[in-house]
Amino acid sequence: MNVEQRVLELIHLSDWIKAYLSKNPENFNENDLEFEQILKRSEIENPWFTQENQKSALEQWISVLNRTQIEQWLSEYSENKVQKRVGLILAGNIPMVGFHDVISVILSNHIPVIKLSFKDKLMLPFLLKKWKEFSNGNLQYEIVERLEDFDAVIATGSNNTARYLEYYFKKHPSIIRKNRTSVAVISGNETEEELKLLAKDIFQYFGLGCRNVTRLFVPKDFLIDRIFESFIDFKEIINHNKYANNYDYNRAVYLLNQDKFWDNNFVMLKEDEKLFSPLSVIHFSRYENLDEVRNFLAENEESIQCVVSKAEGFENAVPFGEAQNPSLDTYADNVDTMKFLSEI
């Protein structure tokens, strides 16, 4: 396989997506209409995948799938001469979350053997079919119900399922991913605009991604009202039935338990040390100095995907509003997928 040719095809696919997103539906051709129906079916089958969220994911992908960024990414790795079959067990918590693994395998000169998530089983097959058209039928991949006949595996699951996956795939080179979430460290010097961007890191994709912020660290004297004020642009989220069900349930539990929490009628803030918060709830804690926060993050680094902050002393911190916009060389669980694929 010519990797350069695959890159050109991938850029062609990105350009096709960009054209689709920019068109008025009145100007859709047959392919556009087919893709539009795929997005609608995806939302029907998985109501978390709203049209807005699916198109946000597509926008993010076309922002990085250009020649400059792809070539810069690939330049760090040597090309494989021996083609292997790489099993992929994909997540489905947010739209297109498994696409990075798929393109990594293809651009590493391997064949992806893909087990789709039942939550996200329509968009990826359609886009791979388009990519294959741009390759004149030469793109190699398989979509399977059960992984068989593979040389290595990359699997994403919960902490619970990861134990079984590690045992099941113990004889193969593997990357087994577990639950992660993201945090934000507020210094107290943020502008209102920066706090509004933080709200995007919290609420985009309903907070279902591992890069969504579920835990806040705030200075001891920080006014919680400032956070609630920054959330106001996302107030319509409560009109989504599945989100509202989670909000109603968690609020009822807190009221029954007489837990202390802050509520603005669409999200709750709860003072809690836990990293992972229930959907519709954001945990927070107050700190005296940032060293406390750094120590906590170091102790829990295995569970943290990214840190959103502009405070000093947080290596690789993500700017506010950018949590869901990772670069191509940003890897899930901070494990270099391309390095793994270059060495199998």
C-alpha positions as CSV (number, residue, x, y, z in Angstrom):
1,M,0.0,0.0,0.0
2,N,1.1,3.5,-0.8
3,V,0.6,5.5,2.4
4,E,0.9,8.8,0.4
5,Q,-2.0,7.6,-1.7
6,R,-4.1,6.7,1.4
7,V,-3.4,10.2,2.8
8,L,-4.7,11.8,-0.5
9,E,-7.8,9.7,-0.3
10,L,-8.4,10.6,3.3
11,I,-8.1,14.3,2.4
12,H,-10.6,13.7,-0.4
13,L,-13.0,12.2,2.1
14,S,-12.5,15.2,4.4
15,D,-13.2,17.5,1.5
16,W,-16.4,15.6,0.7
17,I,-17.6,15.9,4.4
18,K,-16.8,19.6,4.3
19,A,-18.8,20.1,1.1
20,Y,-21.7,18.2,2.6
21,L,-21.7,20.3,5.8
22,S,-21.6,23.5,3.8
23,K,-24.5,22.7,1.4
24,N,-28.1,23.8,1.7
25,P,-30.2,20.6,1.8
26,E,-32.0,21.9,-1.4
27,N,-28.7,21.4,-3.2
28,F,-28.0,17.9,-1.9
29,N,-27.1,15.2,-4.5
30,E,-27.9,11.5,-4.1
31,N,-24.8,10.9,-1.9
32,D,-25.6,13.8,0.3
33,L,-29.2,12.7,0.8
34,E,-28.0,9.2,1.7
35,F,-25.6,10.6,4.3
36,E,-28.3,12.9,5.7
37,Q,-30.5,9.8,6.2
38,I,-27.7,8.0,8.0
39,L,-27.4,10.9,10.5
40,K,-31.2,10.9,11.0
41,R,-31.2,7.1,11.5
42,S,-28.3,7.4,14.0
43,E,-30.3,9.9,16.1
44,I,-33.4,7.7,16.0
45,E,-31.3,4.6,17.1
46,N,-29.3,6.6,19.7
47,P,-31.0,9.8,20.9
48,W,-27.7,11.1,22.4
49,F,-26.5,11.4,18.8
50,T,-28.4,14.5,17.9
51,Q,-27.9,16.1,14.5
52,E,-26.0,18.9,16.1
53,N,-23.6,16.5,17.9
54,Q,-23.0,14.4,14.9
55,K,-22.2,17.4,12.8
56,S,-20.0,18.9,15.5
57,A,-18.0,15.7,15.4
58,L,-17.7,15.9,11.7
59,E,-16.6,19.5,11.9
60,Q,-13.9,18.6,14.3
61,W,-12.6,15.9,12.1
62,I,-12.4,18.0,8.9
63,S,-10.5,20.6,10.9
64,V,-7.6,18.2,11.4
65,L,-7.8,16.0,8.3
66,N,-5.7,18.2,6.0
67,R,-2.4,17.5,4.3
68,T,-0.3,19.6,6.7
69,Q,-1.6,18.1,9.9
70,I,-1.7,14.5,8.6
71,E,1.9,14.6,7.2
72,Q,3.2,16.3,10.4
73,W,1.6,13.5,12.4
74,L,2.9,10.7,10.3
75,S,6.4,12.1,10.0
76,E,7.1,10.9,13.6
77,Y,6.7,7.2,12.6
78,S,8.4,4.8,10.3
79,E,6.3,3.0,7.6
80,N,5.4,-0.7,8.2
81,K,6.5,-3.1,5.6
82,V,4.6,-6.1,7.0
83,Q,0.8,-5.7,6.9
84,K,-1.1,-7.0,10.0
85,R,-4.7,-7.5,10.8
86,V,-5.6,-5.2,13.8
87,G,-8.8,-5.9,15.7
88,L,-10.6,-2.8,16.8
89,I,-13.4,-2.8,19.5
90,L,-14.8,0.7,19.2
91,A,-16.5,2.9,21.8
92,G,-19.8,4.6,21.1
93,N,-20.1,7.2,23.8
94,I,-19.9,10.2,21.4
95,P,-20.2,10.3,17.6
96,M,-17.2,9.1,15.5
97,V,-15.1,8.4,18.7
98,G,-13.5,5.3,17.1
99,F,-12.5,7.0,13.8
100,H,-9.0,7.9,15.1
101,D,-8.2,4.2,15.7
102,V,-9.5,3.3,12.2
103,I,-7.4,5.9,10.4
104,S,-4.4,5.1,12.5
105,V,-4.5,1.4,11.5
106,I,-5.0,2.2,7.8
107,L,-2.3,4.8,7.7
108,S,0.1,2.4,9.5
109,N,-0.3,0.0,6.5
110,H,-2.4,-2.4,8.4
111,I,-6.0,-3.8,7.9
112,P,-8.6,-2.7,10.5
113,V,-11.0,-5.5,11.6
114,I,-13.7,-3.4,13.2
115,K,-16.3,-4.4,15.8
116,L,-18.6,-1.3,15.9
117,S,-20.3,-0.1,19.0
118,F,-24.1,-0.7,18.8
119,K,-24.4,3.0,19.8
120,D,-22.5,4.2,16.8
121,K,-22.9,1.7,13.9
122,L,-24.0,3.8,10.9
123,M,-21.7,6.8,10.3
124,L,-18.4,5.0,10.2
125,P,-19.4,2.3,7.7
126,F,-20.8,5.0,5.4
127,L,-17.6,7.0,5.5
128,L,-15.4,4.0,5.1
129,K,-17.4,3.1,2.0
130,K,-16.9,6.6,0.7
131,W,-13.1,6.3,1.4
132,K,-13.1,3.0,-0.5
133,E,-14.7,4.7,-3.5
134,F,-12.0,7.3,-3.5
135,S,-9.4,4.5,-3.4
136,N,-11.0,2.8,-6.5
137,G,-11.9,-0.1,-4.3
138,N,-8.4,-0.7,-2.9
139,L,-9.0,0.3,0.7
140,Q,-8.9,-2.8,2.9
141,Y,-11.0,-3.1,6.0
142,E,-13.5,-5.4,7.6
143,I,-16.6,-4.8,9.8
144,V,-17.4,-7.9,11.9
145,E,-19.7,-9.0,14.6
146,R,-17.0,-11.0,16.4
147,L,-13.3,-10.5,16.3
148,E,-11.5,-13.5,14.8
149,D,-8.2,-13.9,12.8
150,F,-6.3,-10.9,14.0
151,D,-2.6,-10.1,14.9
152,A,-3.2,-7.3,17.4
153,V,-6.1,-5.6,19.1
154,I,-7.1,-2.1,20.3
155,A,-10.1,-2.2,22.6
156,T,-12.0,0.4,24.5
157,G,-14.3,-0.5,27.4
158,S,-15.1,0.2,31.0
159,N,-12.8,-0.5,33.9
160,N,-14.9,-3.6,34.5
161,T,-14.8,-5.0,30.9
162,A,-11.1,-4.1,30.6
163,R,-10.2,-6.9,33.0
164,Y,-12.0,-9.4,30.7
165,L,-10.5,-7.9,27.6
166,E,-7.0,-8.1,29.0
167,Y,-7.5,-11.8,29.8
168,Y,-9.2,-12.6,26.5
169,F,-6.5,-10.9,24.4
170,K,-3.5,-11.8,26.6
171,K,-1.8,-13.7,23.8
172,H,-1.9,-10.8,21.4
173,P,-0.2,-7.3,21.4
174,S,-2.9,-5.0,22.6
175,I,-4.0,-1.6,23.9
176,I,-6.9,-2.0,26.3
177,R,-8.5,1.3,27.3
178,K,-10.5,2.0,30.5
179,N,-12.7,4.7,31.9
180,R,-11.3,8.2,31.9
181,T,-12.7,11.6,32.4
182,S,-11.4,15.2,32.4
183,V,-11.0,18.0,34.9
184,A,-10.7,21.7,34.9
185,V,-8.6,23.8,37.2
186,I,-10.0,27.4,37.8
187,S,-7.4,29.9,39.0
188,G,-10.0,32.6,39.7
189,N,-8.5,35.0,37.1
190,E,-10.7,33.7,34.2
191,T,-12.7,36.1,32.1
192,E,-16.4,35.5,31.7
193,E,-15.7,34.4,28.1
194,E,-13.2,31.8,29.3
195,L,-15.8,30.4,31.8
196,K,-18.3,30.2,28.9
197,L,-15.8,28.2,27.0
198,L,-15.4,25.9,30.0
199,A,-19.2,25.3,29.8
200,K,-18.6,23.9,26.3
201,D,-16.0,21.5,27.7
202,I,-18.6,20.3,30.2
203,F,-21.8,20.2,28.1
204,Q,-20.7,19.3,24.5
205,Y,-22.0,15.8,23.6
206,F,-24.1,16.0,26.8
207,G,-20.9,15.4,28.8
208,L,-20.6,11.8,27.7
209,G,-17.0,11.9,26.3
210,C,-13.8,11.1,28.2
211,R,-12.7,14.6,27.3
212,N,-15.7,16.2,28.9
213,V,-15.0,17.9,32.2
214,T,-16.8,16.2,35.2
215,R,-14.7,17.6,38.0
216,L,-13.8,21.2,38.9
217,F,-11.1,22.6,41.2
218,V,-11.9,26.1,42.3
219,P,-10.1,28.6,44.7
220,K,-11.4,28.6,48.3
221,D,-13.1,32.0,47.9
222,F,-14.4,31.5,44.4
223,L,-18.1,32.4,43.9
224,I,-20.0,29.3,42.6
225,D,-22.6,31.7,41.0
226,R,-19.9,32.7,38.4
227,I,-19.9,29.1,37.2
228,F,-23.7,28.9,36.9
229,E,-23.8,32.2,35.1
230,S,-21.3,30.8,32.5
231,F,-23.6,27.8,31.9
232,I,-26.6,29.8,30.7
233,D,-26.0,29.3,27.0
234,F,-26.6,25.5,27.5
235,K,-29.9,25.8,29.3
236,E,-31.8,24.2,26.5
237,I,-30.0,20.9,27.2
238,I,-32.8,20.1,29.7
239,N,-35.2,19.8,26.8
240,H,-33.5,16.6,25.7
241,N,-35.5,13.8,27.1
242,K,-32.7,11.4,28.1
243,Y,-30.7,14.2,29.7
244,A,-33.7,15.4,31.6
245,N,-34.4,11.9,32.9
246,N,-30.9,11.8,34.4
247,Y,-31.2,15.2,35.9
248,D,-34.6,14.4,37.5
249,Y,-33.3,11.1,38.9
250,N,-30.0,12.5,40.3
251,R,-31.8,15.5,41.8
252,A,-34.4,13.2,43.5
253,V,-31.6,11.0,45.0
254,Y,-29.8,14.1,46.4
255,L,-33.0,15.4,47.9
256,L,-33.9,12.0,49.5
257,N,-30.4,11.7,50.9
258,Q,-30.5,15.4,52.1
259,D,-27.2,16.0,50.2
260,K,-26.0,19.5,49.8
261,F,-25.9,20.6,46.1
262,W,-26.3,23.7,43.9
263,D,-29.0,23.6,41.2
264,N,-29.9,25.9,38.3
265,N,-32.7,23.7,36.9
266,F,-30.6,22.0,34.2
267,V,-27.4,21.0,36.0
268,M,-26.2,20.5,39.5
269,L,-23.0,21.3,41.2
270,K,-21.9,19.0,44.1
271,E,-18.9,19.4,46.4
272,D,-17.4,15.9,46.0
273,E,-13.8,14.5,45.7
274,K,-14.8,11.9,43.1
275,L,-13.5,12.4,39.6
276,F,-16.5,10.9,37.8
277,S,-19.8,12.5,38.3
278,P,-23.3,11.3,37.2
279,L,-24.7,12.8,34.1
280,S,-26.2,16.3,34.8
281,V,-23.9,16.7,37.8
282,I,-20.5,18.4,38.1
283,H,-18.3,17.6,41.1
284,F,-16.1,20.4,42.5
285,S,-13.7,21.0,45.3
286,R,-12.1,24.0,46.8
287,Y,-8.3,24.3,47.2
288,E,-6.0,26.5,49.3
289,N,-3.1,26.3,46.8
290,L,-2.5,24.7,43.4
291,D,0.0,22.2,44.8
292,E,-2.9,20.4,46.4
293,V,-4.5,20.1,42.9
294,R,-1.2,18.9,41.3
295,N,-0.9,16.2,43.9
296,F,-4.5,15.0,43.4
297,L,-4.0,14.9,39.6
298,A,-0.7,13.0,40.0
299,E,-2.4,10.4,42.2
300,N,-5.3,10.0,39.8
301,E,-3.5,10.4,36.4
302,E,-4.6,6.9,35.3
303,S,-8.2,8.1,35.3
304,I,-7.7,11.6,33.8
305,Q,-7.8,12.1,30.0
306,C,-7.1,15.9,30.0
307,V,-6.8,18.9,32.2
308,V,-8.5,22.1,31.1
309,S,-6.9,25.2,32.6
310,K,-4.9,28.4,32.1
311,A,-3.3,28.2,35.5
312,E,0.5,27.9,35.6
313,G,2.2,24.6,36.3
314,F,-0.1,22.2,34.6
315,E,1.8,20.5,31.8
316,N,-0.1,19.9,28.6
317,A,-3.2,21.7,29.9
318,V,-5.9,22.3,27.3
319,P,-7.2,25.8,26.7
320,F,-10.8,26.5,27.7
321,G,-13.2,25.4,25.0
322,E,-10.8,23.0,23.3
323,A,-11.3,19.8,25.3
324,Q,-13.2,18.2,22.4
325,N,-10.7,19.3,19.7
326,P,-7.7,17.0,20.1
327,S,-4.9,17.0,17.5
328,L,-4.1,13.9,15.6
329,D,-1.2,13.1,17.9
330,T,-3.3,13.3,21.0
331,Y,-4.0,9.7,22.0
332,A,-6.7,8.2,24.2
333,D,-5.4,7.1,27.6
334,N,-2.2,8.9,26.5
335,V,-0.9,5.7,24.9
336,D,0.8,6.3,21.5
337,T,-1.4,4.3,19.2
338,M,0.8,4.9,16.1
339,K,4.0,3.8,18.0
340,F,2.2,0.6,19.0
341,L,1.1,0.0,15.4
342,S,4.6,0.6,14.1
343,E,6.0,-2.0,16.4
344,I,3.6,-5.0,16.1
